[in-house]
Amino acid sequence: MPGTVSMIRPKREPGRIFPEQCEDVLERSGSVNAELVSLGINCMQTRALVETGHRQIALIHAQGRTDDAGTARSALSAFNTTLKNLRDAYRIIIIHEDLPGATAQRVLSMAQVLEVMVAQVNAI
């Protein structure tokens, strides 16, 4: 069924299952958050955004079973906003915190992965 959330895949990568990619990115973000917290960095905002993203993906999965393309688009738009906010929060951390080199690289890489994910969601 084209247009349903259960079948949503980025246009450029038709063989990949998009919701699973989203969950993987959110799990990786959670790992980055844990590393930052271990360094004493306040990650309340990034943690909240990751939790919001998990809830949004669950909602997208549930809506995929209803064949309501309009609602699915709205949910994807909200998820994309969460990804953008998470990306921006990591960029702010990179700029404002004195991170060890490896951690700074990991946070930068996470921001870059989120940027790619935002582009993929936009391509749906």
CNS distance restraints for C-alpha pairs under 8 A (distance, minus, plus):
assign (resid   1 and name CA) (resid   7 and name CA) 6.93 0.50 0.50
assign (resid   2 and name CA) (resid   7 and name CA) 6.54 0.50 0.50
assign (resid   2 and name CA) (resid   8 and name CA) 7.83 0.50 0.50
assign (resid   3 and name CA) (resid   7 and name CA) 6.92 0.50 0.50
assign (resid   3 and name CA) (resid   8 and name CA) 6.79 0.50 0.50
assign (resid   3 and name CA) (resid  67 and name CA) 7.84 0.50 0.50
assign (resid   3 and name CA) (resid  69 and name CA) 5.88 0.50 0.50
assign (resid   4 and name CA) (resid   8 and name CA) 6.38 0.50 0.50
assign (resid   4 and name CA) (resid  64 and name CA) 5.58 0.50 0.50
assign (resid   4 and name CA) (resid  65 and name CA) 7.81 0.50 0.50
assign (resid   4 and name CA) (resid  67 and name CA) 5.20 0.50 0.50
assign (resid   4 and name CA) (resid  68 and name CA) 6.83 0.50 0.50
assign (resid   4 and name CA) (resid  69 and name CA) 5.60 0.50 0.50
assign (resid   4 and name CA) (resid  72 and name CA) 7.26 0.50 0.50
assign (resid   5 and name CA) (resid  60 and name CA) 6.54 0.50 0.50
assign (resid   5 and name CA) (resid  61 and name CA) 6.84 0.50 0.50
assign (resid   5 and name CA) (resid  63 and name CA) 6.71 0.50 0.50
assign (resid   5 and name CA) (resid  64 and name CA) 4.04 0.50 0.50
assign (resid   5 and name CA) (resid  65 and name CA) 7.53 0.50 0.50
assign (resid   5 and name CA) (resid  67 and name CA) 7.30 0.50 0.50
assign (resid   5 and name CA) (resid  69 and name CA) 7.09 0.50 0.50
assign (resid   5 and name CA) (resid  72 and name CA) 5.92 0.50 0.50
assign (resid   6 and name CA) (resid  61 and name CA) 6.49 0.50 0.50
assign (resid   6 and name CA) (resid  64 and name CA) 4.50 0.50 0.50
assign (resid   6 and name CA) (resid  65 and name CA) 6.69 0.50 0.50
assign (resid   7 and name CA) (resid  64 and name CA) 7.72 0.50 0.50
assign (resid   8 and name CA) (resid  17 and name CA) 7.78 0.50 0.50
assign (resid   8 and name CA) (resid  18 and name CA) 6.64 0.50 0.50
assign (resid   8 and name CA) (resid 124 and name CA) 6.95 0.50 0.50
assign (resid   9 and name CA) (resid  13 and name CA) 6.99 0.50 0.50
assign (resid   9 and name CA) (resid  14 and name CA) 5.76 0.50 0.50
assign (resid   9 and name CA) (resid  15 and name CA) 7.65 0.50 0.50
assign (resid   9 and name CA) (resid  16 and name CA) 6.54 0.50 0.50
assign (resid   9 and name CA) (resid  17 and name CA) 6.10 0.50 0.50
assign (resid   9 and name CA) (resid  18 and name CA) 5.14 0.50 0.50
assign (resid   9 and name CA) (resid 124 and name CA) 6.62 0.50 0.50
assign (resid  10 and name CA) (resid  14 and name CA) 6.09 0.50 0.50
assign (resid  10 and name CA) (resid  16 and name CA) 7.75 0.50 0.50
assign (resid  10 and name CA) (resid  18 and name CA) 6.82 0.50 0.50
assign (resid  10 and name CA) (resid 120 and name CA) 5.53 0.50 0.50
assign (resid  10 and name CA) (resid 121 and name CA) 6.76 0.50 0.50
assign (resid  10 and name CA) (resid 123 and name CA) 5.81 0.50 0.50
assign (resid  10 and name CA) (resid 124 and name CA) 5.16 0.50 0.50
assign (resid  11 and name CA) (resid 120 and name CA) 7.88 0.50 0.50
assign (resid  11 and name CA) (resid 123 and name CA) 5.95 0.50 0.50
assign (resid  11 and name CA) (resid 124 and name CA) 6.04 0.50 0.50
assign (resid  12 and name CA) (resid 120 and name CA) 7.96 0.50 0.50
assign (resid  12 and name CA) (resid 123 and name CA) 7.64 0.50 0.50
assign (resid  16 and name CA) (resid  21 and name CA) 7.94 0.50 0.50
assign (resid  17 and name CA) (resid  21 and name CA) 6.69 0.50 0.50
assign (resid  18 and name CA) (resid  22 and name CA) 6.38 0.50 0.50
assign (resid  19 and name CA) (resid  23 and name CA) 6.35 0.50 0.50
assign (resid  19 and name CA) (resid  57 and name CA) 6.80 0.50 0.50
assign (resid  19 and name CA) (resid  61 and name CA) 7.69 0.50 0.50
assign (resid  20 and name CA) (resid  24 and name CA) 6.20 0.50 0.50
assign (resid  21 and name CA) (resid  25 and name CA) 6.26 0.50 0.50
assign (resid  22 and name CA) (resid  26 and name CA) 6.25 0.50 0.50
assign (resid  22 and name CA) (resid  57 and name CA) 7.49 0.50 0.50
assign (resid  22 and name CA) (resid 117 and name CA) 7.66 0.50 0.50
assign (resid  23 and name CA) (resid  27 and name CA) 6.09 0.50 0.50
assign (resid  23 and name CA) (resid  54 and name CA) 7.02 0.50 0.50
assign (resid  23 and name CA) (resid  57 and name CA) 7.46 0.50 0.50
assign (resid  24 and name CA) (resid  28 and name CA) 6.19 0.50 0.50
assign (resid  25 and name CA) (resid  29 and name CA) 6.17 0.50 0.50
assign (resid  25 and name CA) (resid 113 and name CA) 7.61 0.50 0.50
assign (resid  25 and name CA) (resid 114 and name CA) 7.45 0.50 0.50
assign (resid  26 and name CA) (resid  30 and name CA) 6.25 0.50 0.50
assign (resid  26 and name CA) (resid  50 and name CA) 5.87 0.50 0.50
assign (resid  26 and name CA) (resid  53 and name CA) 7.07 0.50 0.50
assign (resid  26 and name CA) (resid  54 and name CA) 7.13 0.50 0.50
assign (resid  27 and name CA) (resid  31 and name CA) 6.44 0.50 0.50
assign (resid  28 and name CA) (resid  32 and name CA) 6.32 0.50 0.50
assign (resid  28 and name CA) (resid 110 and name CA) 7.77 0.50 0.50
assign (resid  29 and name CA) (resid  33 and name CA) 6.11 0.50 0.50
assign (resid  29 and name CA) (resid  50 and name CA) 6.95 0.50 0.50
assign (resid  29 and name CA) (resid 110 and name CA) 6.87 0.50 0.50
assign (resid  30 and name CA) (resid  34 and name CA) 6.25 0.50 0.50
assign (resid  30 and name CA) (resid  47 and name CA) 7.00 0.50 0.50
assign (resid  30 and name CA) (resid  50 and name CA) 6.82 0.50 0.50
assign (resid  31 and name CA) (resid  35 and name CA) 6.38 0.50 0.50
assign (resid  32 and name CA) (resid  36 and name CA) 6.25 0.50 0.50
assign (resid  32 and name CA) (resid 106 and name CA) 7.29 0.50 0.50
assign (resid  32 and name CA) (resid 107 and name CA) 6.72 0.50 0.50
assign (resid  32 and name CA) (resid 110 and name CA) 7.77 0.50 0.50
assign (resid  33 and name CA) (resid  37 and name CA) 6.09 0.50 0.50
assign (resid  33 and name CA) (resid  43 and name CA) 6.28 0.50 0.50
assign (resid  33 and name CA) (resid  46 and name CA) 7.04 0.50 0.50
assign (resid  33 and name CA) (resid  47 and name CA) 6.76 0.50 0.50
assign (resid  34 and name CA) (resid  38 and name CA) 6.21 0.50 0.50
assign (resid  35 and name CA) (resid  39 and name CA) 6.66 0.50 0.50
assign (resid  35 and name CA) (resid 103 and name CA) 7.75 0.50 0.50
assign (resid  36 and name CA) (resid  40 and name CA) 6.59 0.50 0.50
assign (resid  36 and name CA) (resid  41 and name CA) 5.27 0.50 0.50
assign (resid  36 and name CA) (resid  42 and name CA) 7.63 0.50 0.50
assign (resid  36 and name CA) (resid  43 and name CA) 7.13 0.50 0.50
assign (resid  36 and name CA) (resid 103 and name CA) 7.81 0.50 0.50
assign (resid  37 and name CA) (resid  41 and name CA) 4.98 0.50 0.50
assign (resid  37 and name CA) (resid  42 and name CA) 6.37 0.50 0.50
assign (resid  37 and name CA) (resid  43 and name CA) 6.48 0.50 0.50
assign (resid  41 and name CA) (resid  97 and name CA) 7.82 0.50 0.50
assign (resid  43 and name CA) (resid  47 and name CA) 5.90 0.50 0.50
assign (resid  44 and name CA) (resid  48 and name CA) 6.09 0.50 0.50
assign (resid  45 and name CA) (resid  49 and name CA) 6.21 0.50 0.50
assign (resid  45 and name CA) (resid  89 and name CA) 7.43 0.50 0.50
assign (resid  46 and name CA) (resid  50 and name CA) 6.18 0.50 0.50
assign (resid  46 and name CA) (resid  86 and name CA) 5.98 0.50 0.50
assign (resid  46 and name CA) (resid  89 and name CA) 6.54 0.50 0.50
assign (resid  46 and name CA) (resid  90 and name CA) 7.60 0.50 0.50
assign (resid  47 and name CA) (resid  51 and name CA) 6.26 0.50 0.50
assign (resid  48 and name CA) (resid  52 and name CA) 6.10 0.50 0.50
assign (resid  49 and name CA) (resid  53 and name CA) 6.05 0.50 0.50
assign (resid  49 and name CA) (resid  82 and name CA) 6.27 0.50 0.50
assign (resid  49 and name CA) (resid  83 and name CA) 7.93 0.50 0.50
assign (resid  49 and name CA) (resid  85 and name CA) 7.52 0.50 0.50
assign (resid  49 and name CA) (resid  86 and name CA) 6.12 0.50 0.50
assign (resid  50 and name CA) (resid  54 and name CA) 6.29 0.50 0.50
assign (resid  50 and name CA) (resid  86 and name CA) 7.59 0.50 0.50
assign (resid  51 and name CA) (resid  55 and name CA) 6.40 0.50 0.50
assign (resid  52 and name CA) (resid  56 and name CA) 6.13 0.50 0.50
assign (resid  52 and name CA) (resid  82 and name CA) 7.37 0.50 0.50
assign (resid  53 and name CA) (resid  57 and name CA) 6.15 0.50 0.50
assign (resid  53 and name CA) (resid  79 and name CA) 6.24 0.50 0.50
assign (resid  53 and name CA) (resid  82 and name CA) 6.38 0.50 0.50
assign (resid  53 and name CA) (resid  83 and name CA) 7.52 0.50 0.50
assign (resid  54 and name CA) (resid  58 and name CA) 6.31 0.50 0.50
assign (resid  55 and name CA) (resid  59 and name CA) 6.24 0.50 0.50
assign (resid  56 and name CA) (resid  60 and name CA) 6.11 0.50 0.50
assign (resid  56 and name CA) (resid  75 and name CA) 6.92 0.50 0.50
assign (resid  56 and name CA) (resid  78 and name CA) 7.72 0.50 0.50
assign (resid  56 and name CA) (resid  79 and name CA) 6.05 0.50 0.50
assign (resid  57 and name CA) (resid  61 and name CA) 6.16 0.50 0.50
assign (resid  57 and name CA) (resid  79 and name CA) 7.49 0.50 0.50
assign (resid  58 and name CA) (resid  62 and name CA) 6.25 0.50 0.50
assign (resid  59 and name CA) (resid  63 and name CA) 6.05 0.50 0.50
assign (resid  59 and name CA) (resid  75 and name CA) 7.42 0.50 0.50
assign (resid  60 and name CA) (resid  64 and name CA) 6.04 0.50 0.50
assign (resid  60 and name CA) (resid  72 and name CA) 6.34 0.50 0.50
assign (resid  60 and name CA) (resid  75 and name CA) 6.17 0.50 0.50
assign (resid  60 and name CA) (resid  76 and name CA) 7.19 0.50 0.50
assign (resid  61 and name CA) (resid  65 and name CA) 7.02 0.50 0.50
assign (resid  62 and name CA) (resid  66 and name CA) 7.31 0.50 0.50
assign (resid  63 and name CA) (resid  67 and name CA) 6.99 0.50 0.50
assign (resid  63 and name CA) (resid  68 and name CA) 6.82 0.50 0.50
assign (resid  63 and name CA) (resid  71 and name CA) 7.26 0.50 0.50
assign (resid  63 and name CA) (resid  72 and name CA) 6.19 0.50 0.50
assign (resid  64 and name CA) (resid  68 and name CA) 7.35 0.50 0.50
assign (resid  64 and name CA) (resid  72 and name CA) 6.98 0.50 0.50
assign (resid  68 and name CA) (resid  72 and name CA) 6.23 0.50 0.50
assign (resid  69 and name CA) (resid  73 and name CA) 6.11 0.50 0.50
assign (resid  70 and name CA) (resid  74 and name CA) 6.37 0.50 0.50
assign (resid  71 and name CA) (resid  75 and name CA) 6.22 0.50 0.50
assign (resid  72 and name CA) (resid  76 and name CA) 6.14 0.50 0.50
assign (resid  73 and name CA) (resid  77 and name CA) 6.11 0.50 0.50
assign (resid  74 and name CA) (resid  78 and name CA) 6.32 0.50 0.50
assign (resid  75 and name CA) (resid  79 and name CA) 6.18 0.50 0.50
assign (resid  76 and name CA) (resid  80 and name CA) 6.05 0.50 0.50
assign (resid  76 and name CA) (resid 121 and name CA) 7.20 0.50 0.50
assign (resid  77 and name CA) (resid  81 and name CA) 6.33 0.50 0.50
assign (resid  78 and name CA) (resid  82 and name CA) 6.41 0.50 0.50
assign (resid  79 and name CA) (resid  83 and name CA) 6.30 0.50 0.50
assign (resid  80 and name CA) (resid  84 and name CA) 6.22 0.50 0.50
assign (resid  80 and name CA) (resid 118 and name CA) 5.88 0.50 0.50
assign (resid  80 and name CA) (resid 121 and name CA) 6.43 0.50 0.50
assign (resid  80 and name CA) (resid 122 and name CA) 7.70 0.50 0.50
assign (resid  81 and name CA) (resid  85 and name CA) 6.16 0.50 0.50
assign (resid  82 and name CA) (resid  86 and name CA) 6.10 0.50 0.50
assign (resid  83 and name CA) (resid  87 and name CA) 6.08 0.50 0.50
assign (resid  83 and name CA) (resid 114 and name CA) 6.26 0.50 0.50
assign (resid  83 and name CA) (resid 115 and name CA) 7.99 0.50 0.50
assign (resid  83 and name CA) (resid 117 and name CA) 7.58 0.50 0.50
assign (resid  83 and name CA) (resid 118 and name CA) 6.36 0.50 0.50
assign (resid  84 and name CA) (resid  88 and name CA) 6.13 0.50 0.50
assign (resid  84 and name CA) (resid 114 and name CA) 7.27 0.50 0.50
assign (resid  84 and name CA) (resid 115 and name CA) 7.34 0.50 0.50
assign (resid  84 and name CA) (resid 118 and name CA) 6.66 0.50 0.50
assign (resid  85 and name CA) (resid  89 and name CA) 6.07 0.50 0.50
assign (resid  86 and name CA) (resid  90 and name CA) 6.32 0.50 0.50
assign (resid  86 and name CA) (resid 111 and name CA) 7.83 0.50 0.50
assign (resid  86 and name CA) (resid 114 and name CA) 7.65 0.50 0.50
assign (resid  87 and name CA) (resid  91 and name CA) 6.36 0.50 0.50
assign (resid  87 and name CA) (resid 110 and name CA) 7.58 0.50 0.50
assign (resid  87 and name CA) (resid 111 and name CA) 4.76 0.50 0.50
assign (resid  87 and name CA) (resid 112 and name CA) 7.65 0.50 0.50
assign (resid  87 and name CA) (resid 114 and name CA) 5.63 0.50 0.50
assign (resid  87 and name CA) (resid 115 and name CA) 6.72 0.50 0.50
assign (resid  88 and name CA) (resid  92 and name CA) 6.24 0.50 0.50
assign (resid  88 and name CA) (resid 111 and name CA) 7.41 0.50 0.50
assign (resid  89 and name CA) (resid  93 and name CA) 6.31 0.50 0.50
assign (resid  90 and name CA) (resid  94 and name CA) 6.27 0.50 0.50
assign (resid  90 and name CA) (resid 107 and name CA) 6.30 0.50 0.50
assign (resid  90 and name CA) (resid 108 and name CA) 7.28 0.50 0.50
assign (resid  90 and name CA) (resid 110 and name CA) 7.59 0.50 0.50
assign (resid  90 and name CA) (resid 111 and name CA) 5.93 0.50 0.50
assign (resid  91 and name CA) (resid  95 and name CA) 6.36 0.50 0.50
assign (resid  91 and name CA) (resid 107 and name CA) 7.86 0.50 0.50
assign (resid  91 and name CA) (resid 108 and name CA) 7.05 0.50 0.50
assign (resid  91 and name CA) (resid 111 and name CA) 6.53 0.50 0.50
assign (resid  92 and name CA) (resid  96 and name CA) 6.00 0.50 0.50
assign (resid  93 and name CA) (resid  97 and name CA) 5.46 0.50 0.50
assign (resid  94 and name CA) (resid  98 and name CA) 7.73 0.50 0.50
assign (resid  94 and name CA) (resid  99 and name CA) 7.33 0.50 0.50
assign (resid  94 and name CA) (resid 104 and name CA) 6.27 0.50 0.50
assign (resid  94 and name CA) (resid 107 and name CA) 6.93 0.50 0.50
assign (resid  94 and name CA) (resid 108 and name CA) 7.01 0.50 0.50
assign (resid  99 and name CA) (resid 103 and name CA) 6.07 0.50 0.50
assign (resid  99 and name CA) (resid 104 and name CA) 5.39 0.50 0.50
assign (resid 100 and name CA) (resid 104 and name CA) 6.04 0.50 0.50
assign (resid 101 and name CA) (resid 105 and name CA) 6.17 0.50 0.50
assign (resid 102 and name CA) (resid 106 and name CA) 6.21 0.50 0.50
assign (resid 103 and name CA) (resid 107 and name CA) 6.17 0.50 0.50
assign (resid 104 and name CA) (resid 108 and name CA) 6.07 0.50 0.50
assign (resid 105 and name CA) (resid 109 and name CA) 6.00 0.50 0.50
assign (resid 106 and name CA) (resid 110 and name CA) 6.16 0.50 0.50
assign (resid 107 and name CA) (resid 111 and name CA) 6.29 0.50 0.50
assign (resid 108 and name CA) (resid 112 and name CA) 6.27 0.50 0.50
assign (resid 109 and name CA) (resid 113 and name CA) 6.16 0.50 0.50
assign (resid 110 and name CA) (resid 114 and name CA) 6.18 0.50 0.50
assign (resid 111 and name CA) (resid 115 and name CA) 6.23 0.50 0.50
assign (resid 112 and name CA) (resid 116 and name CA) 6.43 0.50 0.50
assign (resid 113 and name CA) (resid 117 and name CA) 6.25 0.50 0.50
assign (resid 114 and name CA) (resid 118 and name CA) 6.10 0.50 0.50
assign (resid 115 and name CA) (resid 119 and name CA) 6.40 0.50 0.50
assign (resid 116 and name CA) (resid 120 and name CA) 6.24 0.50 0.50
assign (resid 117 and name CA) (resid 121 and name CA) 6.17 0.50 0.50
assign (resid 118 and name CA) (resid 122 and name CA) 6.16 0.50 0.50
assign (resid 119 and name CA) (resid 123 and name CA) 6.23 0.50 0.50
assign (resid 120 and name CA) (resid 124 and name CA) 6.70 0.50 0.50
